[in-house]
């Protein structure tokens, strides 16, 4: 019982610091076998004792798992280096529910000061007047400048010439390889590292060699969700293909290049 109370107080502390939503608090309290009335009583008590000094900064995100753990580390680092700012971080459910709540809160005049968003959503929010652009001079004072980011990523953070978002991460494809299999297939250099593989044909040859050496698959990758699309778009872009016109109003898919990519992806199987 003592351990249960200690855990509950730890959870309520996370809410008072803005690091957990009330809904998540109640769900975890229920998992501990504590009724919602008792949990809310403790939550309100902790909330009333919170410090009202300093500047409040509300921040919404949708990170869980390893991303969520790293984000909490970043938040703790920020709070430690900015003791005069009361960071109120809320983690909400991933996906459409998050974006619906974000849009509705902004439209209702109660948005967070800062929020995480996929870049594909930013233009829509900016066009609706739900976002404010960043002041480049203010960002520069804190070391946030264009040269710190990949050029395409920085460009996509703009809408009608103004910066509306600061890139947080990107999603490149990374190859993990089995050293023993690749060594047997002759794919390693003298230092035991994977030899450079350039071009579609050379990649296919290397994968076939790995398949023969392993007696199983030469490569594996996720085919559900958005991963297949990302692989297609990566290869299609390398051929110089575009999906939409620069203004985003016209479909200009190059059928020949798209067919070439899809054929190659099928050959990988």
Order of alpha helices (4+ residues) and beta strands (2+ residues): alpha-alpha-alpha-beta-alpha-beta-alpha-beta-alpha-alpha-alpha-beta-beta-alpha-alpha-alpha-alpha
